[in-house]
Amino acid sequence: MGFIFSIDTWQEIFDSIRKNKARTIITVIGVLWGIFIYIVLSGAAKGMDNGFEREFKGMAMNSMFVWTRNTSVPYDGFKRGRYFSLKLGDVDILRSKVPEIQYIAPRNNTGNWGSAPAMTVYGTKSGSYTTYGDFPILAKIDAKKIFDGGRFLNDRDIENASKVCVIGERTRDELFEKDEKPVGKFIRIDGIFFQVVGVHKTTEGGGMQSDSDIYIPFTTFSKLYNKGDRVGWFAIAAYPEADVIQVEKDIKKVLKEIHRVAPEDERAIGSFNLGEMFNRIMGFTKGMTFLSLVVGVGTILAGVIGIGNILLISVKERTRELGIRRALGATPGEVRGQILLESIFLTMMAGFMGIILGAVVLSVINSATQGIDFPYTNPTVPLEWIFGALILMVSLGTLIGLIPAQRAVSIKPIDALREE
């Protein structure tokens, strides 16, 4: 193995490269292009994956939202266009008939679907903010990061219909002084005093929440706005192994049975399946990653084969030289090792150049996508994927190099010396 660190060995390798500059550069570019494509496509797919994870950070991956709309089909004595409401009692029925449901949170709110946001006042400051009536289980579906020493809603708040609230960062900044701690203070929401028990931090990218939202107990909301047992919509999370598309269909079917809606009425119950969207995004990014692997490996293989061809030509042109080396005592292992070393060196050089170029392009893409209103961020490739690609390249370079190496070893000294 001493020939690897021999200056003479490396001088011969570089002399061979210089003699075939054009062919070497073209072939190295082929290998470089393969790893470059692999890095850029894989990184781009990862950037999209990271973007959606940031956008919906804290949301249950298998979650969905269900609400009601006017019916579009007359059914069971009811005319077309009937409006109906979800009820608190639907929760237990859904749980019993759709066992794939892990969490279900009934929700109400002001500030959406035609209702005015709640007028909120603290001291001389005021503002209008979307106010939600929620159960503590919502945090299992859409995680809330609470800070400033506060908390989210709890079961006691629900049982007692407590007048407590959790406000958003922007609400805090707009109603309170800069150094004032809101937790423990009282604010008025639509004329009713509520004690602030927490401040929720908005996740990076926003997700499904706003930095000005106010959360109060569902039972308190129902009394304040005379909602009774009516529910605006359900936030639902299925178990991770469940088929979210089928769960959505089962939920709609059960709700239609409860509220006497025609089974074929597709308009009566609206929904948004976040889990289905996540699955599609994951499928797309996996497809891009697989495509990058196939295209990258194919291009790398073509480039490595080109390196093998160059070395075969080099061996042919160096027949006399190799014969003289054999006649002077060079062992077959040394001759074979030099050819293999040249193949591996060219492959690794092309690989490192492709990785560096791919990293530069991903950095440019990351800078260009900063601040845009699109779920895309931090396009990167895991180090293990890069190392795996390098190992594959070296392995292919070694295998391809065996062909010209064996050709060099098979040259007999006496035949080489006869070459003109």
C-alpha positions, 0 to 999 in steps of 0.5 A: 500500500506504500505506492499510495503515498509515493510521489512517483505514483501521483506524478504519473497520475497527474501526467496521465491526466494532463495528456488527456485533458479534454477527455478527462474534463468532459468525463469529470463533468459527467460525474460532477453533473450526476451528483449535482443533480442529485444534491439539487433535486433532493435539497429542493424536495427537502426545502418544500417538506421543511416549508410545510412543516414550518407552516403547520408546525404543531398541527397533528399530521392526521388532522382535519376540520369539519363544518356544516353548510346548506343542504343541496338535496331535499331529504326526509321531508326537509327542503333543499337549502336547509341549514343545520348546526353541529352539536356537542352530542355529535362528539360521543356518537362520532367517537363510538362509530368512528374508532379511528378518531384520536382527538376531537375538539368542538370549536366556536368563534367570532370574527369569521364566516360573517360574524364580527370579531370581539371588541376587546378593551384594556384600560384606554386601549382597545382592538377587535380580535378573533375569539375562540371558544375551545376545549383543552383537548385542542392543544392535542391537535394544534399545539399552543406554545404558552409563555410569560408564565401562563397556561392554556385552558384546562378542564376546570375552566370548562366545568366552571365556565370560567371567565379566563382567556389566553391572548396572542402576542400581537394582542398583548403588544397592542393592549398592554405596555411594553414591560407590563405582564398581562397574565393575571390582568383583566380585559373586557371581551364584548363587555365581559371581564376576563382574566388573562391566564396565558399568552400564546406564541405564534409558530414560525410561518403562522400555521392555522393560527394568528398572533392576535387570537383569543381563546376562552372556554367553550362553555363560557363562549356558549353562554356569552354568545347564546350558542347553547350546544351548537358547534361551529366546527370540529377539529379532528385528529385521526390515529397516525396509522389511520387512513385519513381520507377514509376517516373523513368519509366515515365522519361525514357519513355519520354526521349525515345520519345524525342530522338527516342529510341525504347520503349523496349530498356532497355540499351539506358538510364541508371539510378540509383534510390537512392529513390528506394534504400532508400525505400528498406533499410527502408523496411528492417530495419522496417522488422528487427524492427518488427521481433525483436518486435515479437520475443522479445515479444514472448520470454518475454511472455514465460518467464513471464509465467514461472515466473507465474508457479514458483509463483504457485509452491511457493504458493503451497509450502507456503500453511501453511505459507499463511494460518497462515498469514490469520489466524493472520489477513492478509487481502486478499489484502496484500496476493495478493499484495505480490505475485504480487509484487514478480512477478513484481520484478522478471520481472523488474529485468530480464528486466533491466538486459536484457537492460544492456546486450543489451546495452553492445552488441550494444556498442561492435558492434558500436566499431567493425564497426567504420572505416569500409567501410560500411554504419553502425553507432551508433546502438541504440534503442530510449528510448521510445521503451525501456520504452514501452518494460518495461511497456509491461513487467510489465503489463504482469508480473502483469497479470500473477501474478494475477493467483498465487495471486488469488490462494493464496487468495483463500486458507482458513486458516482452510484448510491451517492449516490442510495441512501436 
